[in-house]
Protein backbone atom coordinates (compact mmCIF):
# COMPACT_ATOMS: atom_id res chain seq x y z
CA UNK A 1 0.00 0.00 0.00
CA UNK A 2 1.19 3.49 -0.84
CA UNK A 3 1.23 6.21 1.75
CA UNK A 4 1.48 9.74 0.43
CA UNK A 5 4.14 12.02 1.82
CA UNK A 6 3.44 15.77 1.71
CA UNK A 7 5.62 18.84 2.11
CA UNK A 8 4.66 21.08 5.02
CA UNK A 9 3.73 23.97 2.71
CA UNK A 10 0.98 21.81 1.20
CA UNK A 11 -0.40 20.48 4.47
CA UNK A 12 -3.17 23.06 4.86
CA UNK A 13 -4.48 22.47 1.35
CA UNK A 14 -4.30 18.70 1.58
CA UNK A 15 -6.06 18.57 4.92
CA UNK A 16 -8.91 20.46 3.35
CA UNK A 17 -9.47 17.94 0.58
CA UNK A 18 -8.49 14.59 2.10
CA UNK A 19 -11.33 12.45 3.43
CA UNK A 20 -12.53 8.89 3.91
CA UNK A 21 -16.04 8.69 2.54
CA UNK A 22 -17.55 11.98 3.69
CA UNK A 23 -17.22 14.59 0.93
CA UNK A 24 -17.57 18.30 1.52
CA UNK A 25 -19.82 20.31 -0.80
CA UNK A 26 -18.86 23.95 -1.08
CA UNK A 27 -21.56 26.60 -1.28
CA UNK A 28 -20.68 28.82 -4.24
CA UNK A 29 -24.11 30.31 -4.94
CA UNK A 30 -24.81 34.02 -5.09
CA UNK A 31 -28.06 35.90 -4.63
CA UNK A 32 -29.08 39.40 -5.54
CA UNK A 33 -32.70 39.48 -4.38
CA UNK A 34 -34.02 39.82 -0.83
CA UNK A 35 -37.48 38.41 -1.58
CA UNK A 36 -38.40 35.94 1.15
CA UNK A 37 -39.49 32.42 0.25
CA UNK A 38 -41.47 30.62 2.99
CA UNK A 39 -42.45 26.98 2.66
CA UNK A 40 -43.75 24.51 5.19
CA UNK A 41 -46.20 21.90 6.34
CA UNK A 42 -48.48 22.32 9.34
CA UNK A 43 -48.82 18.66 10.29
CA UNK A 44 -51.55 18.08 12.85
CA UNK A 45 -50.54 15.13 15.01
CA UNK A 46 -46.89 15.48 14.01
CA UNK A 47 -44.12 18.07 13.69
CA UNK A 48 -44.63 21.24 11.69
CA UNK A 49 -41.66 22.43 9.64
CA UNK A 50 -41.17 25.95 8.29
CA UNK A 51 -38.27 26.67 5.90
CA UNK A 52 -36.98 30.14 5.00
CA UNK A 53 -34.84 31.15 2.03
CA UNK A 54 -34.29 33.98 -0.46
CA UNK A 55 -35.35 34.06 -4.10
CA UNK A 56 -32.43 33.30 -6.39
CA UNK A 57 -31.10 35.59 -9.08
CA UNK A 58 -32.75 34.16 -12.19
CA UNK A 59 -36.09 32.91 -10.98
CA UNK A 60 -35.54 29.48 -9.46
CA UNK A 61 -37.40 29.47 -6.21
CA UNK A 62 -35.26 28.47 -3.25
CA UNK A 63 -31.84 29.86 -2.44
CA UNK A 64 -29.04 28.14 -0.54
CA UNK A 65 -28.45 31.32 1.48
CA UNK A 66 -31.01 31.43 4.26
CA UNK A 67 -32.43 34.15 6.48
CA UNK A 68 -32.99 33.40 10.16
CA UNK A 69 -36.34 33.95 11.81
CA UNK A 70 -38.91 32.45 14.13
CA UNK A 71 -42.37 31.01 13.54
CA UNK A 72 -45.36 29.55 15.29
CA UNK A 73 -48.70 27.95 14.46
CA UNK A 74 -52.08 29.11 15.77
CA UNK A 75 -55.68 27.95 15.42
CA UNK A 76 -58.96 29.86 15.29
CA UNK A 77 -59.49 29.31 19.03
CA UNK A 78 -56.34 31.22 19.87
CA UNK A 79 -54.19 28.21 20.74
CA UNK A 80 -50.56 28.74 19.86
CA UNK A 81 -47.92 26.13 19.10
CA UNK A 82 -44.26 27.09 19.03
CA UNK A 83 -40.81 25.61 19.38
CA UNK A 84 -39.11 25.44 22.74
CA UNK A 85 -35.93 26.51 20.93
CA UNK A 86 -35.96 30.31 20.93
CA UNK A 87 -32.95 30.68 18.63
CA UNK A 88 -33.52 32.16 15.19
CA UNK A 89 -33.29 29.61 12.38
CA UNK A 90 -34.05 29.08 8.69
CA UNK A 91 -35.39 25.57 9.33
CA UNK A 92 -37.92 25.75 12.13
CA UNK A 93 -39.52 22.71 13.77
CA UNK A 94 -42.72 23.23 15.77
CA UNK A 95 -44.32 20.41 17.80
CA UNK A 96 -47.97 20.09 16.77
CA UNK A 97 -48.53 16.51 17.98
CA UNK A 98 -51.25 17.71 20.37
CA UNK A 99 -52.97 20.03 17.89
CA UNK A 100 -56.63 18.94 17.62
CA UNK A 101 -58.20 17.81 14.36
CA UNK A 102 -61.15 19.62 12.80
CA UNK A 103 -59.63 23.09 13.30
CA UNK A 104 -58.32 25.76 10.98
CA UNK A 105 -54.64 26.68 11.29
CA UNK A 106 -52.24 29.29 10.04
CA UNK A 107 -48.51 29.88 10.31
CA UNK A 108 -46.99 33.16 11.49
CA UNK A 109 -43.38 33.95 10.60
CA UNK A 110 -41.15 36.81 11.75
CA UNK A 111 -38.01 37.31 9.67
CA UNK A 112 -35.83 40.27 8.64
CA UNK A 113 -37.96 42.63 10.73
CA UNK A 114 -41.22 41.73 8.94
CA UNK A 115 -44.20 39.55 9.84
CA UNK A 116 -45.76 37.10 7.39
CA UNK A 117 -48.90 35.00 7.81
CA UNK A 118 -50.46 32.22 5.80
CA UNK A 119 -54.13 31.94 4.97
CA UNK A 120 -56.36 30.09 7.42
CA UNK A 121 -56.15 26.47 6.35
CA UNK A 122 -58.31 23.40 6.91
CA UNK A 123 -56.20 20.38 7.89
CA UNK A 124 -56.91 17.63 5.36
CA UNK A 125 -57.79 14.22 6.88
CA UNK A 126 -54.90 11.78 7.14
CA UNK A 127 -54.36 8.63 5.04
CA UNK A 128 -53.47 5.21 6.46
CA UNK A 129 -50.01 3.68 6.07
CA UNK A 130 -50.64 -0.05 5.74
CA UNK A 131 -47.02 -1.14 5.48
CA UNK A 132 -43.38 -0.26 4.85
CA UNK A 133 -41.14 -2.62 2.88
CA UNK A 134 -37.50 -2.76 1.79
CA UNK A 135 -35.99 -4.10 -1.40
CA UNK A 136 -32.65 -4.04 -3.17
CA UNK A 137 -31.30 -4.52 -6.69
CA UNK A 138 -27.78 -5.13 -5.40
CA UNK A 139 -26.76 -1.50 -5.89
CA UNK A 140 -29.24 0.45 -3.80
CA UNK A 141 -31.85 -0.16 -1.12
CA UNK A 142 -35.34 1.22 -1.74
CA UNK A 143 -38.01 1.96 0.85
CA UNK A 144 -41.57 1.25 -0.33
CA UNK A 145 -44.86 2.28 1.28
CA UNK A 146 -48.38 0.83 1.06
CA UNK A 147 -50.91 3.59 1.69
CA UNK A 148 -54.69 3.89 1.77
CA UNK A 149 -56.04 7.40 1.08
CA UNK A 150 -59.78 6.72 1.17
CA UNK A 151 -60.19 9.22 3.99
CA UNK A 152 -58.51 11.89 1.86
CA UNK A 153 -59.77 11.40 -1.70
CA UNK A 154 -57.95 14.50 -2.87
CA UNK A 155 -55.95 12.53 -5.40
CA UNK A 156 -52.60 13.80 -4.14
CA UNK A 157 -50.31 12.99 -1.27
CA UNK A 158 -46.99 13.97 0.23
CA UNK A 159 -44.43 11.95 2.19
CA UNK A 160 -41.54 12.91 4.41
CA UNK A 161 -39.42 10.78 6.70
CA UNK A 162 -36.95 10.68 9.57
CA UNK A 163 -34.05 8.22 9.45
CA UNK A 164 -31.83 6.79 12.18
CA UNK A 165 -29.12 4.17 11.76
CA UNK A 166 -26.33 2.50 13.70
CA UNK A 167 -23.02 2.76 11.88
CA UNK A 168 -19.31 2.35 12.49
CA UNK A 169 -16.23 4.42 11.75
CA UNK A 170 -14.11 3.43 8.77
CA UNK A 171 -11.20 2.08 10.82
CA UNK A 172 -10.26 0.89 14.28
CA UNK A 173 -6.87 2.48 14.94
CA UNK A 174 -3.90 0.21 15.49
CA UNK A 175 -1.76 2.92 17.01
CA UNK A 176 -2.26 6.06 19.12
CA UNK A 177 -0.03 9.05 19.72
CA UNK A 178 0.66 10.91 22.95
CA UNK A 179 0.14 14.65 22.18
CA UNK A 180 2.58 15.57 24.95
CA UNK A 181 5.56 13.49 23.87
CA UNK A 182 4.45 12.66 20.31
CA UNK A 183 5.45 9.07 20.90
CA UNK A 184 3.45 6.26 19.31
CA UNK A 185 2.11 3.26 21.17
CA UNK A 186 -0.02 0.28 20.17
CA UNK A 187 -3.74 0.44 20.93
CA UNK A 188 -4.09 -1.93 23.88
CA UNK A 189 -7.77 -1.52 24.81
CA UNK A 190 -11.13 -1.76 23.08
CA UNK A 191 -11.66 1.28 20.85
CA UNK A 192 -14.76 3.08 22.21
CA UNK A 193 -15.53 5.29 19.21
CA UNK A 194 -16.27 2.70 16.56
CA UNK A 195 -20.09 2.41 16.79
CA UNK A 196 -22.53 5.35 16.78
CA UNK A 197 -26.08 6.35 15.88
CA UNK A 198 -26.86 8.95 13.29
CA UNK A 199 -30.11 10.64 12.24
CA UNK A 200 -31.36 12.55 9.21
CA UNK A 201 -34.58 14.33 8.27
CA UNK A 202 -35.79 14.43 4.66
CA UNK A 203 -35.37 17.85 3.09
CA UNK A 204 -37.71 17.39 0.13
CA UNK A 205 -41.28 16.16 0.04
CA UNK A 206 -41.95 12.97 -1.91
CA UNK A 207 -45.03 13.50 -4.09
CA UNK A 208 -47.72 11.02 -5.15
CA UNK A 209 -50.40 11.70 -7.75
CA UNK A 210 -53.06 8.99 -7.60
CA UNK A 211 -55.84 11.10 -9.09
CA UNK A 212 -56.02 8.95 -12.22
CA UNK A 213 -56.11 5.64 -10.36
CA UNK A 214 -59.24 3.69 -9.55
CA UNK A 215 -59.57 3.50 -5.79
CA UNK A 216 -57.36 5.20 -3.26
CA UNK A 217 -54.91 2.43 -2.38
CA UNK A 218 -51.32 2.50 -3.56
CA UNK A 219 -48.86 -0.32 -2.94
CA UNK A 220 -45.08 -0.47 -3.13
CA UNK A 221 -44.66 3.26 -3.70
CA UNK A 222 -40.95 4.22 -3.48
CA UNK A 223 -40.29 7.04 -1.04
CA UNK A 224 -36.54 6.77 -0.43
CA UNK A 225 -33.38 4.93 -1.49
CA UNK A 226 -29.70 4.71 -0.55
CA UNK A 227 -26.69 2.75 -1.78
CA UNK A 228 -25.91 -0.72 -0.46
CA UNK A 229 -22.44 0.53 0.52
CA UNK A 230 -23.99 3.36 2.56
CA UNK A 231 -23.42 3.39 6.33
CA UNK A 232 -27.18 2.97 6.79
CA UNK A 233 -26.56 -0.71 6.11
CA UNK A 234 -23.76 -1.22 8.66
CA UNK A 235 -25.95 -2.82 11.34
CA UNK A 236 -29.49 -1.49 11.84
CA UNK A 237 -31.62 1.14 10.13
CA UNK A 238 -34.95 2.73 11.03
CA UNK A 239 -37.24 5.01 9.05
CA UNK A 240 -40.28 6.91 10.30
CA UNK A 241 -42.52 7.63 7.30
CA UNK A 242 -45.00 10.50 7.48
CA UNK A 243 -47.88 10.66 4.97
CA UNK A 244 -50.37 13.48 4.48
CA UNK A 245 -52.95 14.58 1.93
CA UNK A 246 -52.24 17.43 -0.48
CA UNK A 247 -54.68 19.63 -2.30
CA UNK A 248 -54.22 19.84 -6.04
CA UNK A 249 -52.77 23.35 -5.70
CA UNK A 250 -50.29 22.20 -3.04
CA UNK A 251 -49.25 19.23 -5.17
CA UNK A 252 -48.72 21.38 -8.28
CA UNK A 253 -46.82 24.01 -6.31
CA UNK A 254 -44.42 21.48 -4.80
CA UNK A 255 -43.96 19.64 -8.08
CA UNK A 256 -43.15 22.85 -9.90
CA UNK A 257 -40.63 23.99 -7.28
CA UNK A 258 -38.96 20.57 -7.32
CA UNK A 259 -38.78 20.57 -11.11
CA UNK A 260 -37.21 24.01 -11.03
CA UNK A 261 -34.71 22.90 -8.41
CA UNK A 262 -33.68 19.87 -10.46
CA UNK A 263 -33.12 21.72 -13.72
CA UNK A 264 -31.72 24.87 -12.11
CA UNK A 265 -33.07 28.36 -12.49
CA UNK A 266 -32.40 30.07 -15.81
CA UNK A 267 -33.99 32.60 -18.14
CA UNK A 268 -36.52 30.00 -19.26
CA UNK A 269 -37.70 29.04 -15.76
CA UNK A 270 -41.38 29.63 -14.87
CA UNK A 271 -42.17 33.16 -13.86
CA UNK A 272 -41.90 33.66 -10.07
CA UNK A 273 -45.44 35.04 -10.00
CA UNK A 274 -46.72 31.58 -10.90
CA UNK A 275 -45.46 30.41 -7.52
CA UNK A 276 -46.88 33.19 -5.39
CA UNK A 277 -48.42 30.85 -2.79
CA UNK A 278 -50.71 31.69 0.13
CA UNK A 279 -48.74 34.09 2.34
CA UNK A 280 -48.91 37.84 2.91
CA UNK A 281 -46.75 40.36 4.72
CA UNK A 282 -48.86 42.03 7.43
CA UNK A 283 -46.18 44.53 8.44
CA UNK A 284 -45.69 45.89 4.90
CA UNK A 285 -48.50 45.47 2.37
CA UNK A 286 -46.17 46.22 -0.52
CA UNK A 287 -43.56 43.60 0.32
CA UNK A 288 -43.50 40.54 -1.89
CA UNK A 289 -43.41 37.09 -0.33
CA UNK A 290 -43.38 33.76 -2.08
CA UNK A 291 -43.98 30.21 -0.96
CA UNK A 292 -46.72 27.97 0.32
CA UNK A 293 -47.91 26.66 3.67
CA UNK A 294 -50.12 23.56 3.69
CA UNK A 295 -52.04 21.97 6.56
CA UNK A 296 -52.91 18.32 6.97
CA UNK A 297 -53.32 15.61 9.55
CA UNK A 298 -50.34 13.28 9.38
CA UNK A 299 -50.13 9.50 9.51
CA UNK A 300 -46.87 7.97 10.74
CA UNK A 301 -45.37 4.49 10.73
CA UNK A 302 -41.91 3.21 11.66
CA UNK A 303 -40.01 0.26 10.18
CA UNK A 304 -36.63 -1.33 10.86
CA UNK A 305 -34.11 -2.99 8.57
CA UNK A 306 -31.11 -5.17 9.42
CA UNK A 307 -27.89 -5.22 7.41
CA UNK A 308 -28.99 -7.90 4.92
CA UNK A 309 -28.31 -5.58 1.97
CA UNK A 310 -24.88 -4.42 3.07
CA UNK A 311 -22.32 -4.47 0.29
CA UNK A 312 -18.79 -4.31 1.67
CA UNK A 313 -16.12 -2.58 -0.36
CA UNK A 314 -12.39 -2.68 0.28
CA UNK A 315 -11.22 0.46 2.01
CA UNK A 316 -8.75 2.50 -0.01
CA UNK A 317 -5.92 3.49 2.32
CA UNK A 318 -4.32 5.88 -0.16
CA UNK A 319 -5.83 8.90 1.58
CA UNK A 320 -3.49 8.38 4.56
CA UNK A 321 -0.38 10.49 4.90
CA UNK A 322 3.03 9.67 6.30
CA UNK A 323 4.17 11.97 9.10
CA UNK A 324 7.89 11.19 9.49
CA UNK A 325 9.37 14.46 10.70
CA UNK A 326 9.67 15.01 14.42
CA UNK A 327 7.68 18.24 14.50
CA UNK A 328 5.11 17.38 11.84
CA UNK A 329 2.63 15.50 14.10
CA UNK A 330 1.61 18.67 15.92
CA UNK A 331 0.40 20.26 12.69
CA UNK A 332 -1.62 17.25 11.63
CA UNK A 333 -3.00 16.80 15.14
CA UNK A 334 -4.13 20.42 15.29
CA UNK A 335 -5.84 19.96 11.91
CA UNK A 336 -7.83 17.04 13.40
CA UNK A 337 -5.79 14.23 11.85
CA UNK A 338 -4.91 11.12 13.89
CA UNK A 339 -2.63 8.10 13.42
CA UNK A 340 -4.50 5.08 12.09
CA UNK A 341 -2.24 2.13 11.30
CA UNK A 342 1.26 0.89 10.65
CA UNK A 343 2.17 0.60 7.00
CA UNK A 344 5.11 -1.43 5.74
CA UNK A 345 7.10 0.29 3.03
CA UNK A 346 9.89 -1.25 0.95
CA UNK A 347 12.60 -0.34 3.43
CA UNK A 348 10.80 0.68 6.60
CA UNK A 349 7.57 0.76 8.59
CA UNK A 350 5.68 4.04 8.91
CA UNK A 351 2.50 5.25 10.57
CA UNK A 352 -0.33 6.37 8.28
CA UNK A 353 -2.43 9.31 9.49
CA UNK A 354 -5.93 10.28 8.35
CA UNK A 355 -8.88 12.51 9.29
CA UNK A 356 -10.15 11.94 12.84
CA UNK A 357 -13.63 11.10 11.52
CA UNK A 358 -12.19 7.97 9.90
CA UNK A 359 -11.62 6.38 13.33
CA UNK A 360 -14.12 8.26 15.50
CA UNK A 361 -17.83 7.93 14.72
CA UNK A 362 -18.58 10.98 16.89
CA UNK A 363 -16.39 13.08 14.61
CA UNK A 364 -18.29 11.57 11.66
CA UNK A 365 -21.53 13.12 12.91
CA UNK A 366 -22.78 10.36 15.19
CA UNK A 367 -23.89 10.05 18.78
CA UNK A 368 -23.50 7.14 21.18
CA UNK A 369 -26.85 7.82 22.86
CA UNK A 370 -29.27 5.08 21.85
CA UNK A 371 -32.64 6.39 20.57
CA UNK A 372 -35.59 5.64 22.85
CA UNK A 373 -37.38 3.69 20.10
CA UNK A 374 -34.38 1.64 19.02
CA UNK A 375 -35.51 -1.70 20.43
CA UNK A 376 -39.16 -1.33 19.42
CA UNK A 377 -38.74 -3.88 16.61
CA UNK A 378 -38.03 -6.60 19.19
CA UNK A 379 -41.41 -6.29 20.86
N, C-alpha and C positions, 0 to 999 in steps of 0.2 A: 504494500500500500504506500502511496505517495503522500507525504506531508509537505504542505507548502511552507516555504520560509520567506518571510517578508522583511524588507528594510523598515526601520523605525519611521522614516518619513512617510511611509504609506500606511502605517498602522491605522490612523484615524479613518481613512477612506475605506480600508478593507473591513474594519469592524462595522462600518455602516451597511455593508452589502452582504457580509457572510451570514449564513443562517442554516438551520437544519431543514425544517419543512414548514416554516412559518414566514411567508413572504411579507414584505412591507409595501403597501400601495401608497404612493405619494399623492397628495392633493395638489393638483396644478391648475385647478379651475379658476376662473375670474368672473366676477359679476359687476354689472354696472347699474343695476336697478335695485331700488329699495322696496319694491312692492312685496308685501308679505303674502306668503302662501301658507294656508292653514288646512291641514287634513287630519281626520281622525274618526274613530269609531266609538260611540257611546254604547257600550255593551252592558246591558242590564243583566245582572247575575254573573258578571265577570269583571274584567279590568278594562277601563276606558283608556285609550291612548290618543294623545294629541301631539302632532308633529308640526314643527315650524321650520320654514325655510324662506329664501328669497327667490324671486323670479329670476331666471337666468337671462343672459344677454340677448339671445336670439329667439326666445319664445318657447323653449322647452320649459316644462313647468317647475320642477323642483331643483333647487340649487344645492350644492354640497357645502356651502357656507351658511351657517344657521344662526338666526337670532336666538336670544335667550329670553324666556318669559315665564309666566305662570298661568294656570288655567284651572277651572273647576266646572262641575256639572250641577245643574239645578233643575228641579221639577216645578210644575205649576203650583204645588202646595207650599213652595218656599223651602223645601229641603235642599240642602247643599252638600255635595260630595267633593272632597278635595284631597290631594295628596298630603301625607304627613311630612313629606320632604319639602321644606320651604325654599330650597335653593332654586334659582332660575335655571331653566333648561330648555332645550329645543325639542326634546323627546319626553313628554310628560305622561306619567302613568297615574291614573286616578282609580282607587278602589270603588267599584260600583256593584260589588257582589250582593249588597243588601238593598239595592235600589228596587223598589216594588214594580211589578209589571202593571200594565194598564194605565200608565201615566205618560204625559208628554214631557220631553226633556229638551234642554238646550245646553250648549257649551259656551262658556265665557272665557275669553283669552285676553290677557294684558301683556303687551309686548311693545318695546320701543316707545313707551310713553303713551300708547293708544289702547283703546278697549274695543274688542271685536266680539260679536255675539252671533250665534247661529240662529236659524229659524227654530220655532218650537216644533219638535219632531215626535211623531208616534213611534214607539219601539215595536218593530215588526215581530210577530211571534217566532219562536225558535224552532228549528228543525230537530230531528232526532238522529244522532249518530249511532248506527246499528253495529258498526264494527270497524276496526283498524287492522290492516294486514301489511305484511312486508314481503317483498320479492326482490330477486336479484338476477341480472343477466350475466353475472361474473365480472362486470366492470363497475356497476353502481348498484346501490340499494335504493329501492323506491318504496315510499309509504303510500298505501292506498286506503281510501275511506269509503264505507258504505253509508249512505245517508238517505233519510226519508224526510221529504219536505212537504208532506201533505198539510201540515199546519200552516205553512207559509203560502204556497201557491202563487208566489210572485213570479216564478220562472227564473229567478237569479239568486245566487248564493255566493258568499265569501267565506274563506277559510284563513285562519292564522294559526300559529302553533308556537309552543315553547319546547325547547329541547334540553335534555340533560344527559350527560354520558360520563362513564368512568373510563379514564384513559391513562396511559403511562408516558413518561418522558422517553426520549429517543434512546438514551444510554443510561446504564448504571456505571458510574465512574469506577475505574480501577485504582486510581491514585488521587490523593488530595495534596494540597499545598498549604503550608503554614504561612499566613500573610505577615507574620512577624519576622521569621527567619528565611522565608522563601525556600524552605527545604521540602522536598517531596517525601511522602510516605504512602505505603499501600493502604487501601481502604480495608479496615479490619472488622467493621461492624455492618449490620444491615443498613442499606441506604434508605433513609426515611422519605425521600422526596421523589419516589418513582411513580406512585399512583395518586391520582387526583380526580376530582369531579369538575366538570365544566358545563356551563349553561349558555344558551343562546335563544334569542327571541326573533321570530321572523320579522323582517323589515318590509315585506311586500305582501299584500293580500293575494291569495290564490282565488281566481274567479271561476265560477261555474255557471254556464248558461244552459238550463234544462227546459227552456220555454217551448222548444219544438218537440220535446219528448212526450210520449203518452204516459200518463202517471207522473208521480213526483218522487220516485225512488231511483237512486243512482248507485251503482255498485262499482267497486274497484276504481274509484276516481283518484288519480295521482295528485298528491298535494305537496310532496317533497321528495328529494333524492340526494344522495351523497355517494362518493366513491367508496369502493370496497376497501381501499387502502387508507381511508380516512380514520382518524382516531376515534370516531364514533363507534367503530367496530372493535375496539381493543378488548372490551370485556362486557359491558352492559350499556344499553341505550334506552332512553325513555322519551316519548313525545306526547305532549298534551295538545290535542287538536281542538280548535275552537271553530264552530260553524254558526253562521248567522245569515238571515235572509237579507237580500238587497232589493231595493226598488229598481226598476228599469233605469231610471236616471242615475242612481248610484252606481249601478253596474257599468253603464256606458261611460260615466265620468272616470271611474277607476281603470277601465280598459283603455281609454284614450290616453290617460296619463302614463300608463305602463308602456303603451306602444311608443309614445313620444320618448320615454326614457330609454327604451331599447334601441331606437334608431338614432337618438341624439337630436338635439334641437338644431334646426337650420332655417334658412330663409323659406323653406317650403313646409315647415311645421304648421299645424293648425293654429289659427289665430287665438291668442290668449283669451279673448272675450268669449270664445266657445266653451271655456272652462271656468266661467265665473263662479259657479257654486252657489252656496246658500248662506253666506256670511255677510255681515255689514259692519262698518266701523261706527260705533255710537259716539265716539269722542270727536270725530271729524267726518261729517257727511260726505265731503269731497274726496276722501282717501280711498283709493282702490284696494280691495282685498280679493284674493283668489283662493279657491280651495273648496272642500266639501266636508261637512260633518254628517255622518249617518247615525241612526239609532236603531238598535235591534236587541232582542233578547238572545242570549248566546247559549248554545249547547256545547258541552265539553266532554271529552273522553280521553283517557290516558291508556297507552299501550307500552309494553316493554319488548326489547329485542336482545337476545344474547349475541355472541360473537360468531355465529355460524357462517356469516358472509365475509369474515375477515380475509383479506388477501395480503399476505406478508410479502414485503419487498426487501431486498438486501439493502441495508443502510450504506450509503456512499460516504466514506470517511474523508473524502478529499477536501471537505470544507475546513478540516482541522489545520491548525498552524503550529509550527515548531517554535518554541520559545527558548533558544539555547543560551542567550546572553544573560549574564548575572543580574542585570538591572531591568531586563525586559519584562519579567513577570508583573511588576508593579503596574505597568501601563496597561497590560491586558486585563489584569485584575480590576483595575479602576474602570475599565470599559465593559465590565460585566462578563468577561471571559473566565473560564475555569479549566483546569486540567481534566482530561477525560480518560486517556488510556496510554499505555506504553506502545510504542510503535518501533518495530525492528527495521532499521535501515540496512544498507549493504555493509557498512563498517561500524555501526553503533546502534544503540537503542536510545530513542528520544521519547519525550512526552508530548502528545498531541493535545492542544487546547482548542476549545470551541465555545460558542455562546452558552451562557449559564442556563438558558431555557432548554438546552439539549439534554441536561441531566437533572433539571429541577422542574417538576410539573407545576409548581407554584409560579415560577418565573414564566411558564408557558401559558399563564392565564387561568390556572386551575385553583381549586380550593380543596382542602382535605376534610371539610365539614360535610358529612353525609346528609343529603336531602331527607326531609322528614318522610317523604313518600317512597323512598328508595326500595323498601322491602315489601311494598304493597302487592307486587306480583306473586309473592309467595303465600298469600292468604288464600 
